[in-house]
């Protein structure tokens, strides 16, 4: 499982990864946030992680588990686990 860290709603880091291996197969990611929450839905956070991994156009996320909520500023996500599935289009 690929671990991705966010700090105050912004991408911070990801486990060291082999980009060729990511492009050949699907993979599972767990993105967690510390501090101020990520503003948006779990799908938005998963897509943001894929952008930072450089594979957004090749994969789309299937949400497995998430922690989210709503406050006076709107929707937020504190963690999301998803499978990145190869986009066939």
C-alpha positions in Angstrom: 0.0 0.0 0.0 1.3 3.4 -0.9 1.2 5.9 2.0 0.6 9.5 1.2 0.8 12.3 3.7 -1.0 15.7 3.7 -0.3 18.5 6.2 -2.9 21.2 6.7 -4.8 20.1 3.6 -1.8 20.1 1.2 0.2 17.3 -0.2 3.4 16.7 1.8 5.0 13.4 0.8 4.5 9.9 -0.5 6.4 6.7 0.0 9.3 6.2 -2.4 7.8 4.7 -5.5 8.7 3.3 -8.8 6.8 5.2 -11.4 7.2 2.4 -14.0 5.6 0.0 -11.6 2.7 2.3 -10.9 2.0 2.7 -14.6 1.9 -1.0 -15.3 -0.7 -2.1 -12.6 -3.3 -0.7 -10.3 -2.3 0.1 -6.8 -3.8 0.9 -3.4 -3.1 4.2 -1.6 -3.8 5.5 1.9 -3.8 9.3 2.1 -3.9 10.9 5.6 -4.0 14.5 6.7 -2.7 16.2 9.8 -3.6 19.6 11.0 -6.3 21.6 9.2 -8.4 19.2 7.0 -8.3 18.8 3.3 -11.2 20.8 1.9 -13.3 18.6 -0.4 -14.7 15.1 -0.8 -12.7 11.9 -0.5 -12.8 11.6 -4.3 -11.3 15.1 -4.7 -8.5 14.2 -2.2 -7.8 10.9 -4.0 -7.6 12.7 -7.4 -5.3 15.3 -5.8 -3.0 12.5 -4.7 -3.0 11.0 -8.2 -2.0 14.4 -9.6 0.9 14.7 -7.2 2.0 11.1 -8.1 2.0 12.1 -11.8 -0.5 9.5 -12.9 -3.8 11.4 -12.8 -4.6 10.9 -16.5 -3.8 7.2 -16.4 -5.8 6.1 -13.3 -9.0 6.9 -11.5 -9.8 6.2 -7.8 -12.2 3.7 -6.4 -12.8 4.8 -2.8 -12.4 1.9 -0.3 -12.7 3.8 3.0 -12.7 7.5 4.1 -13.1 9.8 7.1 -14.9 12.9 6.2 -17.2 15.5 7.7 -19.0 18.8 7.2 -18.3 22.0 9.3 -19.2 25.7 8.9 -16.6 25.9 6.0 -18.1 23.0 4.0 -17.0 19.4 3.4 -13.6 18.1 4.4 -11.7 14.8 4.4 -9.1 13.7 6.9 -8.2 10.4 5.3 -9.0 8.3 2.3 -8.0 4.8 1.2 -8.5 4.1 -2.5 -7.6 1.8 -5.3 -6.1 3.5 -8.4 -7.6 1.6 -11.4 -6.1 1.9 -14.9 -8.2 4.2 -17.1 -9.1 2.3 -20.3 -10.1 5.4 -22.2 
